[in-house]
Amino acid sequence: MNARIDPTGAQTQLRRDGSGGPVTAHIAQVGAALRGLSVGGVDIVARYPEGAPAPFGSGIVLAPWPNRIRDGRWDDGGKTRQLDLTEPDRSNAIHGLLRNTPYEIIETRDEVATLRAMVFPQHGYPYTLRTSVTYALTDDGVEVTHEIVNVGDGDAPVALGTHPFFCIGGVPTADLTLTLPAATVFEVDDRLLPTAEVPVSGVFDLRGGARVGDLELDTGFGSLARDSDGRARTTLTAPDGRRVAMWQDENWGYIQAFNTDIYPGHPMAIAIEPMTAPADAFNSGQDVRRLAPGESWTARWGVQFSA
């Protein structure tokens, strides 16, 4: 009898002895997904059952664009491109071209794993990219490095995102306080496509923090405030003061925040998704990069836990 293969492919486990106890990570091959992360025995990435596909794209890499493209159609220097509609109920192309791709695991050590996948020319995207993601454990979490190289012809438009769900083990996610350093929010239509970027106000001004259970989010944010090291930090804080901080370097100018009450095994779950460009950026052109043949681009983000 053939052995059953997990829907998320091969599983990679990382471990490091950190200052606050062991740091462990669980990486899935499909989508190069961050499937689990714990520090000192405390889960800070929301896990889901073994043998199940990633719910809501949990933990996957989004390339060569994050979020949605309206009608899957975009203008490429005067030529209309038509992508496959991967969100058919809203007639959008969503989350890039690698979300269901089994990455090649090219390096695994105790504390580090690097996975690689190619984007080959296909419907609506006639470019060739070599992409990689490296997960490196730190004393209090993980640092994630993405690289995209244009290995084909023509200047390739690219943007990046990733889709991690966070938690603090033992604390209901609904009771965590979300603090998000954004000065603008994207208004959207009924297809969750942006119609305007406006100053945050009311429930969307999360700079002072709000309880996750009091929010309904599938929302893009921009104009991120940054600390002295150039990183923007979004935090989830438990009532006892423990905190998860998701940081993003200067390449990531946007965040999509999404909470749901139907994530497997969790009464409430929240995704905090760093993005280098907002939804429908292939049409707006907002912060889309064009990589010349042979050009590469590197971007980093990470997670820290403090008890």
Contacts in CASP RR format, 6 or more apart in sequence:
PFRMAT RR
TARGET T0000
AUTHOR 0000-0000-0000
METHOD contacts of the structure
MODEL  1
MNARIDPTGAQTQLRRDGSGGPVTAHIAQVGAALRGLSVGGVDIVARYPE
GAPAPFGSGIVLAPWPNRIRDGRWDDGGKTRQLDLTEPDRSNAIHGLLRN
TPYEIIETRDEVATLRAMVFPQHGYPYTLRTSVTYALTDDGVEVTHEIVN
VGDGDAPVALGTHPFFCIGGVPTADLTLTLPAATVFEVDDRLLPTAEVPV
SGVFDLRGGARVGDLELDTGFGSLARDSDGRARTTLTAPDGRRVAMWQDE
NWGYIQAFNTDIYPGHPMAIAIEPMTAPADAFNSGQDVRRLAPGESWTAR
WGVQFSA
6 28 0 8 1.000
6 50 0 8 1.000
6 51 0 8 1.000
7 30 0 8 1.000
7 51 0 8 1.000
7 52 0 8 1.000
7 53 0 8 1.000
8 28 0 8 1.000
8 29 0 8 1.000
8 30 0 8 1.000
8 31 0 8 1.000
8 33 0 8 1.000
8 35 0 8 1.000
8 51 0 8 1.000
8 53 0 8 1.000
8 54 0 8 1.000
9 28 0 8 1.000
9 29 0 8 1.000
9 30 0 8 1.000
9 102 0 8 1.000
10 28 0 8 1.000
10 29 0 8 1.000
10 102 0 8 1.000
10 105 0 8 1.000
11 26 0 8 1.000
11 27 0 8 1.000
11 28 0 8 1.000
11 29 0 8 1.000
11 35 0 8 1.000
12 26 0 8 1.000
12 27 0 8 1.000
12 28 0 8 1.000
12 29 0 8 1.000
12 105 0 8 1.000
12 108 0 8 1.000
12 113 0 8 1.000
13 24 0 8 1.000
13 25 0 8 1.000
13 26 0 8 1.000
13 27 0 8 1.000
14 24 0 8 1.000
14 25 0 8 1.000
14 26 0 8 1.000
14 27 0 8 1.000
14 108 0 8 1.000
14 110 0 8 1.000
14 111 0 8 1.000
14 112 0 8 1.000
14 113 0 8 1.000
14 135 0 8 1.000
14 137 0 8 1.000
15 22 0 8 1.000
15 23 0 8 1.000
15 24 0 8 1.000
15 110 0 8 1.000
15 111 0 8 1.000
15 137 0 8 1.000
16 22 0 8 1.000
16 23 0 8 1.000
16 24 0 8 1.000
16 110 0 8 1.000
16 111 0 8 1.000
16 137 0 8 1.000
16 138 0 8 1.000
16 139 0 8 1.000
17 23 0 8 1.000
18 39 0 8 1.000
18 40 0 8 1.000
18 139 0 8 1.000
18 140 0 8 1.000
19 139 0 8 1.000
19 140 0 8 1.000
20 39 0 8 1.000
20 40 0 8 1.000
20 139 0 8 1.000
20 140 0 8 1.000
20 307 0 8 1.000
21 39 0 8 1.000
21 40 0 8 1.000
21 41 0 8 1.000
22 38 0 8 1.000
22 40 0 8 1.000
22 41 0 8 1.000
23 37 0 8 1.000
23 38 0 8 1.000
23 39 0 8 1.000
23 40 0 8 1.000
23 137 0 8 1.000
23 138 0 8 1.000
23 139 0 8 1.000
23 140 0 8 1.000
23 141 0 8 1.000
23 142 0 8 1.000
24 36 0 8 1.000
24 37 0 8 1.000
24 38 0 8 1.000
24 41 0 8 1.000
24 137 0 8 1.000
25 34 0 8 1.000
25 36 0 8 1.000
25 37 0 8 1.000
25 38 0 8 1.000
25 113 0 8 1.000
25 135 0 8 1.000
25 137 0 8 1.000
25 142 0 8 1.000
26 34 0 8 1.000
26 35 0 8 1.000
26 36 0 8 1.000
26 37 0 8 1.000
26 47 0 8 1.000
27 33 0 8 1.000
27 34 0 8 1.000
27 35 0 8 1.000
27 113 0 8 1.000
27 115 0 8 1.000
27 135 0 8 1.000
28 35 0 8 1.000
28 54 0 8 1.000
29 102 0 8 1.000
29 103 0 8 1.000
29 105 0 8 1.000
29 115 0 8 1.000
30 53 0 8 1.000
30 54 0 8 1.000
30 60 0 8 1.000
30 100 0 8 1.000
30 101 0 8 1.000
30 102 0 8 1.000
30 103 0 8 1.000
31 54 0 8 1.000
31 59 0 8 1.000
31 60 0 8 1.000
31 61 0 8 1.000
31 98 0 8 1.000
31 99 0 8 1.000
31 100 0 8 1.000
31 101 0 8 1.000
31 102 0 8 1.000
31 103 0 8 1.000
31 117 0 8 1.000
32 60 0 8 1.000
32 61 0 8 1.000
32 98 0 8 1.000
32 103 0 8 1.000
32 115 0 8 1.000
32 117 0 8 1.000
32 133 0 8 1.000
33 54 0 8 1.000
33 57 0 8 1.000
33 58 0 8 1.000
33 59 0 8 1.000
33 60 0 8 1.000
33 61 0 8 1.000
33 163 0 8 1.000
34 45 0 8 1.000
34 59 0 8 1.000
34 135 0 8 1.000
34 142 0 8 1.000
34 144 0 8 1.000
34 162 0 8 1.000
34 164 0 8 1.000
35 45 0 8 1.000
35 47 0 8 1.000
35 48 0 8 1.000
35 54 0 8 1.000
35 58 0 8 1.000
35 59 0 8 1.000
36 43 0 8 1.000
36 45 0 8 1.000
36 46 0 8 1.000
36 47 0 8 1.000
37 43 0 8 1.000
37 44 0 8 1.000
37 45 0 8 1.000
37 141 0 8 1.000
37 142 0 8 1.000
37 303 0 8 1.000
38 44 0 8 1.000
38 45 0 8 1.000
39 140 0 8 1.000
39 141 0 8 1.000
39 305 0 8 1.000
42 168 0 8 1.000
42 169 0 8 1.000
42 170 0 8 1.000
42 242 0 8 1.000
42 305 0 8 1.000
42 307 0 8 1.000
43 167 0 8 1.000
43 168 0 8 1.000
43 169 0 8 1.000
44 141 0 8 1.000
44 166 0 8 1.000
44 167 0 8 1.000
44 168 0 8 1.000
44 169 0 8 1.000
44 244 0 8 1.000
44 303 0 8 1.000
44 305 0 8 1.000
45 59 0 8 1.000
45 164 0 8 1.000
45 165 0 8 1.000
45 166 0 8 1.000
45 167 0 8 1.000
45 303 0 8 1.000
46 58 0 8 1.000
46 165 0 8 1.000
46 166 0 8 1.000
46 167 0 8 1.000
46 173 0 8 1.000
46 263 0 8 1.000
46 266 0 8 1.000
46 269 0 8 1.000
48 54 0 8 1.000
48 55 0 8 1.000
48 58 0 8 1.000
48 263 0 8 1.000
48 264 0 8 1.000
48 265 0 8 1.000
49 264 0 8 1.000
49 265 0 8 1.000
52 264 0 8 1.000
54 60 0 8 1.000
55 263 0 8 1.000
55 264 0 8 1.000
56 163 0 8 1.000
56 165 0 8 1.000
56 258 0 8 1.000
56 260 0 8 1.000
56 263 0 8 1.000
56 271 0 8 1.000
57 95 0 8 1.000
57 99 0 8 1.000
57 163 0 8 1.000
58 163 0 8 1.000
58 164 0 8 1.000
58 165 0 8 1.000
58 263 0 8 1.000
58 271 0 8 1.000
59 162 0 8 1.000
59 163 0 8 1.000
59 164 0 8 1.000
59 165 0 8 1.000
60 95 0 8 1.000
60 98 0 8 1.000
60 99 0 8 1.000
60 162 0 8 1.000
60 163 0 8 1.000
61 98 0 8 1.000
61 99 0 8 1.000
61 131 0 8 1.000
61 133 0 8 1.000
61 146 0 8 1.000
61 160 0 8 1.000
61 161 0 8 1.000
61 162 0 8 1.000
62 95 0 8 1.000
62 96 0 8 1.000
62 98 0 8 1.000
62 99 0 8 1.000
62 160 0 8 1.000
62 161 0 8 1.000
62 162 0 8 1.000
62 163 0 8 1.000
62 273 0 8 1.000
62 275 0 8 1.000
63 96 0 8 1.000
63 97 0 8 1.000
63 98 0 8 1.000
63 119 0 8 1.000
63 129 0 8 1.000
63 131 0 8 1.000
63 146 0 8 1.000
63 148 0 8 1.000
63 158 0 8 1.000
63 159 0 8 1.000
63 160 0 8 1.000
63 161 0 8 1.000
64 96 0 8 1.000
64 97 0 8 1.000
64 119 0 8 1.000
64 125 0 8 1.000
64 127 0 8 1.000
64 129 0 8 1.000
64 131 0 8 1.000
64 148 0 8 1.000
64 156 0 8 1.000
64 157 0 8 1.000
64 158 0 8 1.000
64 159 0 8 1.000
64 160 0 8 1.000
65 95 0 8 1.000
65 96 0 8 1.000
65 157 0 8 1.000
65 158 0 8 1.000
65 159 0 8 1.000
65 277 0 8 1.000
65 281 0 8 1.000
65 282 0 8 1.000
65 288 0 8 1.000
66 95 0 8 1.000
66 96 0 8 1.000
66 159 0 8 1.000
66 160 0 8 1.000
66 161 0 8 1.000
66 162 0 8 1.000
66 256 0 8 1.000
66 273 0 8 1.000
66 275 0 8 1.000
66 276 0 8 1.000
66 277 0 8 1.000
66 279 0 8 1.000
67 94 0 8 1.000
67 95 0 8 1.000
67 256 0 8 1.000
67 275 0 8 1.000
67 278 0 8 1.000
67 279 0 8 1.000
67 280 0 8 1.000
67 281 0 8 1.000
68 87 0 8 1.000
68 90 0 8 1.000
68 92 0 8 1.000
68 93 0 8 1.000
68 94 0 8 1.000
68 191 0 8 1.000
68 192 0 8 1.000
68 193 0 8 1.000
68 279 0 8 1.000
68 280 0 8 1.000
69 83 0 8 1.000
69 92 0 8 1.000
69 93 0 8 1.000
69 94 0 8 1.000
69 280 0 8 1.000
69 282 0 8 1.000
69 283 0 8 1.000
70 91 0 8 1.000
70 92 0 8 1.000
70 191 0 8 1.000
70 193 0 8 1.000
70 280 0 8 1.000
70 283 0 8 1.000
71 85 0 8 1.000
71 91 0 8 1.000
71 92 0 8 1.000
72 82 0 8 1.000
72 83 0 8 1.000
72 84 0 8 1.000
72 85 0 8 1.000
72 91 0 8 1.000
72 92 0 8 1.000
72 93 0 8 1.000
73 80 0 8 1.000
73 81 0 8 1.000
73 82 0 8 1.000
73 83 0 8 1.000
74 80 0 8 1.000
74 81 0 8 1.000
74 83 0 8 1.000
74 282 0 8 1.000
74 283 0 8 1.000
75 81 0 8 1.000
75 283 0 8 1.000
76 157 0 8 1.000
81 124 0 8 1.000
81 125 0 8 1.000
81 126 0 8 1.000
82 123 0 8 1.000
82 124 0 8 1.000
83 93 0 8 1.000
83 123 0 8 1.000
83 124 0 8 1.000
83 125 0 8 1.000
84 93 0 8 1.000
84 122 0 8 1.000
84 123 0 8 1.000
84 124 0 8 1.000
85 91 0 8 1.000
85 92 0 8 1.000
85 93 0 8 1.000
86 92 0 8 1.000
86 93 0 8 1.000
86 94 0 8 1.000
86 95 0 8 1.000
86 96 0 8 1.000
86 99 0 8 1.000
87 93 0 8 1.000
87 94 0 8 1.000
90 191 0 8 1.000
90 192 0 8 1.000
91 191 0 8 1.000
92 191 0 8 1.000
92 192 0 8 1.000
92 193 0 8 1.000
95 163 0 8 1.000
97 119 0 8 1.000
97 122 0 8 1.000
97 125 0 8 1.000
98 117 0 8 1.000
98 119 0 8 1.000
98 131 0 8 1.000
101 117 0 8 1.000
102 117 0 8 1.000
103 115 0 8 1.000
103 116 0 8 1.000
103 117 0 8 1.000
103 133 0 8 1.000
104 115 0 8 1.000
104 116 0 8 1.000
104 117 0 8 1.000
105 113 0 8 1.000
105 114 0 8 1.000
105 115 0 8 1.000
106 114 0 8 1.000
106 115 0 8 1.000
106 116 0 8 1.000
106 132 0 8 1.000
107 113 0 8 1.000
107 114 0 8 1.000
107 134 0 8 1.000
108 114 0 8 1.000
111 136 0 8 1.000
111 137 0 8 1.000
112 134 0 8 1.000
112 135 0 8 1.000
112 136 0 8 1.000
112 137 0 8 1.000
113 134 0 8 1.000
113 135 0 8 1.000
114 132 0 8 1.000
114 133 0 8 1.000
114 134 0 8 1.000
114 135 0 8 1.000
115 132 0 8 1.000
115 133 0 8 1.000
115 134 0 8 1.000
116 130 0 8 1.000
116 131 0 8 1.000
116 132 0 8 1.000
117 131 0 8 1.000
117 132 0 8 1.000
118 128 0 8 1.000
118 129 0 8 1.000
118 130 0 8 1.000
118 131 0 8 1.000
119 125 0 8 1.000
119 127 0 8 1.000
119 128 0 8 1.000
119 129 0 8 1.000
119 131 0 8 1.000
120 128 0 8 1.000
121 127 0 8 1.000
121 128 0 8 1.000
127 150 0 8 1.000
127 152 0 8 1.000
127 153 0 8 1.000
127 154 0 8 1.000
127 156 0 8 1.000
127 157 0 8 1.000
128 150 0 8 1.000
128 151 0 8 1.000
128 152 0 8 1.000
128 153 0 8 1.000
128 156 0 8 1.000
129 148 0 8 1.000
129 149 0 8 1.000
129 150 0 8 1.000
129 151 0 8 1.000
129 152 0 8 1.000
129 156 0 8 1.000
129 158 0 8 1.000
129 291 0 8 1.000
130 148 0 8 1.000
130 149 0 8 1.000
130 151 0 8 1.000
131 146 0 8 1.000
131 147 0 8 1.000
131 148 0 8 1.000
131 149 0 8 1.000
132 146 0 8 1.000
132 147 0 8 1.000
133 144 0 8 1.000
133 145 0 8 1.000
133 146 0 8 1.000
133 147 0 8 1.000
134 144 0 8 1.000
134 145 0 8 1.000
135 142 0 8 1.000
135 143 0 8 1.000
135 144 0 8 1.000
136 142 0 8 1.000
136 143 0 8 1.000
136 144 0 8 1.000
136 145 0 8 1.000
138 304 0 8 1.000
140 304 0 8 1.000
140 305 0 8 1.000
140 306 0 8 1.000
141 302 0 8 1.000
141 303 0 8 1.000
141 304 0 8 1.000
141 305 0 8 1.000
142 302 0 8 1.000
142 303 0 8 1.000
143 300 0 8 1.000
143 301 0 8 1.000
143 302 0 8 1.000
144 162 0 8 1.000
144 300 0 8 1.000
144 301 0 8 1.000
144 302 0 8 1.000
145 298 0 8 1.000
145 299 0 8 1.000
145 300 0 8 1.000
146 160 0 8 1.000
146 162 0 8 1.000
146 298 0 8 1.000
146 299 0 8 1.000
146 300 0 8 1.000
147 296 0 8 1.000
147 297 0 8 1.000
147 298 0 8 1.000
148 158 0 8 1.000
148 160 0 8 1.000
148 291 0 8 1.000
148 296 0 8 1.000
148 297 0 8 1.000
149 291 0 8 1.000
149 294 0 8 1.000
149 295 0 8 1.000
149 296 0 8 1.000
149 297 0 8 1.000
150 156 0 8 1.000
150 158 0 8 1.000
150 291 0 8 1.000
150 292 0 8 1.000
150 293 0 8 1.000
150 294 0 8 1.000
150 295 0 8 1.000
150 296 0 8 1.000
151 293 0 8 1.000
151 294 0 8 1.000
152 293 0 8 1.000
152 294 0 8 1.000
153 293 0 8 1.000
154 292 0 8 1.000
154 293 0 8 1.000
155 290 0 8 1.000
155 291 0 8 1.000
155 292 0 8 1.000
155 293 0 8 1.000
156 290 0 8 1.000
156 291 0 8 1.000
157 282 0 8 1.000
157 288 0 8 1.000
157 289 0 8 1.000
157 290 0 8 1.000
158 288 0 8 1.000
158 289 0 8 1.000
158 290 0 8 1.000
158 291 0 8 1.000
158 297 0 8 1.000
159 275 0 8 1.000
159 276 0 8 1.000
159 277 0 8 1.000
159 281 0 8 1.000
159 282 0 8 1.000
159 287 0 8 1.000
159 288 0 8 1.000
159 289 0 8 1.000
160 251 0 8 1.000
160 252 0 8 1.000
160 275 0 8 1.000
160 276 0 8 1.000
160 277 0 8 1.000
160 299 0 8 1.000
161 252 0 8 1.000
161 273 0 8 1.000
161 274 0 8 1.000
161 275 0 8 1.000
161 276 0 8 1.000
162 273 0 8 1.000
162 274 0 8 1.000
162 301 0 8 1.000
163 271 0 8 1.000
163 273 0 8 1.000
164 246 0 8 1.000
164 271 0 8 1.000
164 272 0 8 1.000
164 273 0 8 1.000
164 303 0 8 1.000
165 263 0 8 1.000
165 269 0 8 1.000
165 270 0 8 1.000
165 271 0 8 1.000
166 236 0 8 1.000
166 244 0 8 1.000
166 246 0 8 1.000
166 270 0 8 1.000
166 271 0 8 1.000
166 272 0 8 1.000
166 303 0 8 1.000
167 173 0 8 1.000
167 176 0 8 1.000
167 236 0 8 1.000
167 244 0 8 1.000
167 266 0 8 1.000
167 269 0 8 1.000
167 270 0 8 1.000
168 176 0 8 1.000
168 236 0 8 1.000
168 238 0 8 1.000
168 242 0 8 1.000
168 243 0 8 1.000
168 244 0 8 1.000
171 238 0 8 1.000
171 239 0 8 1.000
171 240 0 8 1.000
171 242 0 8 1.000
172 267 0 8 1.000
172 268 0 8 1.000
173 212 0 8 1.000
173 213 0 8 1.000
173 236 0 8 1.000
173 259 0 8 1.000
173 266 0 8 1.000
173 267 0 8 1.000
173 268 0 8 1.000
173 269 0 8 1.000
173 270 0 8 1.000
174 211 0 8 1.000
174 212 0 8 1.000
174 213 0 8 1.000
174 267 0 8 1.000
174 268 0 8 1.000
175 211 0 8 1.000
175 212 0 8 1.000
175 213 0 8 1.000
175 238 0 8 1.000
175 239 0 8 1.000
176 211 0 8 1.000
176 212 0 8 1.000
176 236 0 8 1.000
176 237 0 8 1.000
176 238 0 8 1.000
176 270 0 8 1.000
177 209 0 8 1.000
177 210 0 8 1.000
177 211 0 8 1.000
177 212 0 8 1.000
177 235 0 8 1.000
177 236 0 8 1.000
177 237 0 8 1.000
178 206 0 8 1.000
178 209 0 8 1.000
178 210 0 8 1.000
178 211 0 8 1.000
178 212 0 8 1.000
178 215 0 8 1.000
178 234 0 8 1.000
178 235 0 8 1.000
178 236 0 8 1.000
178 257 0 8 1.000
178 270 0 8 1.000
178 272 0 8 1.000
179 206 0 8 1.000
179 207 0 8 1.000
179 208 0 8 1.000
179 209 0 8 1.000
179 234 0 8 1.000
179 235 0 8 1.000
179 236 0 8 1.000
179 237 0 8 1.000
180 206 0 8 1.000
180 207 0 8 1.000
180 209 0 8 1.000
180 221 0 8 1.000
180 234 0 8 1.000
180 255 0 8 1.000
180 257 0 8 1.000
180 272 0 8 1.000
181 207 0 8 1.000
181 224 0 8 1.000
181 225 0 8 1.000
181 226 0 8 1.000
181 232 0 8 1.000
181 233 0 8 1.000
181 234 0 8 1.000
182 200 0 8 1.000
182 206 0 8 1.000
182 207 0 8 1.000
182 221 0 8 1.000
182 222 0 8 1.000
182 223 0 8 1.000
182 224 0 8 1.000
182 225 0 8 1.000
182 255 0 8 1.000
183 199 0 8 1.000
183 200 0 8 1.000
183 207 0 8 1.000
183 222 0 8 1.000
183 223 0 8 1.000
183 224 0 8 1.000
183 225 0 8 1.000
184 197 0 8 1.000
184 198 0 8 1.000
184 199 0 8 1.000
184 200 0 8 1.000
184 221 0 8 1.000
184 222 0 8 1.000
184 223 0 8 1.000
185 197 0 8 1.000
185 198 0 8 1.000
185 199 0 8 1.000
185 200 0 8 1.000
185 204 0 8 1.000
185 219 0 8 1.000
185 220 0 8 1.000
185 221 0 8 1.000
185 222 0 8 1.000
186 194 0 8 1.000
186 195 0 8 1.000
186 196 0 8 1.000
186 197 0 8 1.000
186 198 0 8 1.000
186 219 0 8 1.000
186 220 0 8 1.000
186 221 0 8 1.000
186 222 0 8 1.000
186 278 0 8 1.000
186 279 0 8 1.000
187 194 0 8 1.000
187 195 0 8 1.000
187 196 0 8 1.000
187 197 0 8 1.000
187 198 0 8 1.000
188 194 0 8 1.000
188 195 0 8 1.000
188 219 0 8 1.000
188 279 0 8 1.000
189 195 0 8 1.000
192 218 0 8 1.000
192 279 0 8 1.000
193 279 0 8 1.000
193 280 0 8 1.000
194 220 0 8 1.000
194 278 0 8 1.000
194 279 0 8 1.000
194 280 0 8 1.000
194 284 0 8 1.000
197 222 0 8 1.000
197 278 0 8 1.000
200 206 0 8 1.000
200 207 0 8 1.000
200 221 0 8 1.000
203 210 0 8 1.000
203 215 0 8 1.000
204 219 0 8 1.000
204 221 0 8 1.000
206 221 0 8 1.000
206 257 0 8 1.000
207 225 0 8 1.000
212 236 0 8 1.000
212 259 0 8 1.000
212 268 0 8 1.000
212 270 0 8 1.000
213 259 0 8 1.000
213 268 0 8 1.000
215 259 0 8 1.000
216 259 0 8 1.000
217 257 0 8 1.000
217 258 0 8 1.000
217 259 0 8 1.000
217 270 0 8 1.000
218 256 0 8 1.000
218 257 0 8 1.000
218 258 0 8 1.000
219 256 0 8 1.000
219 257 0 8 1.000
219 258 0 8 1.000
220 254 0 8 1.000
220 255 0 8 1.000
220 256 0 8 1.000
220 257 0 8 1.000
220 278 0 8 1.000
220 279 0 8 1.000
221 254 0 8 1.000
221 255 0 8 1.000
221 256 0 8 1.000
221 257 0 8 1.000
222 253 0 8 1.000
222 254 0 8 1.000
222 255 0 8 1.000
222 278 0 8 1.000
224 232 0 8 1.000
224 248 0 8 1.000
224 253 0 8 1.000
224 254 0 8 1.000
224 255 0 8 1.000
225 232 0 8 1.000
226 232 0 8 1.000
226 250 0 8 1.000
227 233 0 8 1.000
230 249 0 8 1.000
230 250 0 8 1.000
231 247 0 8 1.000
231 248 0 8 1.000
231 249 0 8 1.000
231 250 0 8 1.000
232 247 0 8 1.000
232 248 0 8 1.000
232 252 0 8 1.000
232 253 0 8 1.000
232 255 0 8 1.000
233 245 0 8 1.000
233 246 0 8 1.000
233 247 0 8 1.000
234 245 0 8 1.000
234 246 0 8 1.000
234 255 0 8 1.000
234 257 0 8 1.000
234 272 0 8 1.000
235 243 0 8 1.000
235 244 0 8 1.000
235 245 0 8 1.000
235 246 0 8 1.000
236 243 0 8 1.000
236 244 0 8 1.000
236 270 0 8 1.000
236 272 0 8 1.000
237 243 0 8 1.000
237 244 0 8 1.000
242 305 0 8 1.000
242 306 0 8 1.000
242 307 0 8 1.000
243 305 0 8 1.000
243 306 0 8 1.000
244 303 0 8 1.000
244 304 0 8 1.000
244 305 0 8 1.000
245 303 0 8 1.000
245 304 0 8 1.000
245 305 0 8 1.000
245 306 0 8 1.000
246 272 0 8 1.000
246 274 0 8 1.000
246 301 0 8 1.000
246 302 0 8 1.000
246 303 0 8 1.000
247 301 0 8 1.000
247 302 0 8 1.000
247 303 0 8 1.000
247 304 0 8 1.000
248 255 0 8 1.000
248 274 0 8 1.000
248 300 0 8 1.000
248 301 0 8 1.000
248 302 0 8 1.000
249 299 0 8 1.000
249 300 0 8 1.000
249 301 0 8 1.000
251 276 0 8 1.000
251 297 0 8 1.000
251 298 0 8 1.000
251 299 0 8 1.000
251 300 0 8 1.000
252 274 0 8 1.000
252 275 0 8 1.000
252 276 0 8 1.000
252 299 0 8 1.000
252 301 0 8 1.000
253 274 0 8 1.000
253 275 0 8 1.000
253 276 0 8 1.000
253 287 0 8 1.000
254 274 0 8 1.000
254 275 0 8 1.000
254 276 0 8 1.000
254 277 0 8 1.000
254 278 0 8 1.000
254 287 0 8 1.000
255 272 0 8 1.000
255 273 0 8 1.000
255 274 0 8 1.000
255 275 0 8 1.000
256 271 0 8 1.000
256 273 0 8 1.000
256 275 0 8 1.000
256 279 0 8 1.000
257 270 0 8 1.000
257 271 0 8 1.000
257 272 0 8 1.000
257 273 0 8 1.000
258 270 0 8 1.000
258 271 0 8 1.000
258 273 0 8 1.000
259 268 0 8 1.000
259 269 0 8 1.000
259 270 0 8 1.000
259 271 0 8 1.000
260 268 0 8 1.000
260 269 0 8 1.000
260 270 0 8 1.000
261 267 0 8 1.000
261 268 0 8 1.000
261 269 0 8 1.000
263 269 0 8 1.000
274 301 0 8 1.000
276 287 0 8 1.000
276 289 0 8 1.000
276 299 0 8 1.000
277 285 0 8 1.000
277 286 0 8 1.000
277 287 0 8 1.000
277 288 0 8 1.000
278 284 0 8 1.000
278 286 0 8 1.000
278 287 0 8 1.000
281 287 0 8 1.000
281 288 0 8 1.000
282 288 0 8 1.000
289 297 0 8 1.000
291 297 0 8 1.000
END
